[in-house]
Amino acid sequence: MMNPDYEYRAQQAIDHYTEMSQSVITRGSSMLREVTWQYVDMANGGDGGPLGYYPEDYAEQAVNCFRPVDEEPTCRNYNYPGYPDSFFQQVCDAMGWAY
């Protein structure tokens, strides 16, 4: 069983991405496709890919999470530090995203 805090956050993500997938504006959007790819990758233990930029607070966050500051920022290590694969698997299962 997953930590209740992650369970709650998973449900928030499910609610958010369900709303996005049902919205006329965001349904089929490149943003939703990218999130799907990232979550599927992270459900399989991946890093969700590079962020594509170096956030201003990345070095401080890396130190706080005991990571090397010269490590490339990825979706997972920046946005979801410490999140278990099961978090992403739960979201993927609920959204119907095969991983």
Secondary structure, DSSP 8 states (H G I E B T S, - for coil): ---HHHHHHHHHHHHHHHHHHH-TTTTT-HHHHHHHHHHHHHHTT----B-SS--TTHHHHHHHTT--TTS--BHHHHHSTT--HHHHHHHHHHHT---
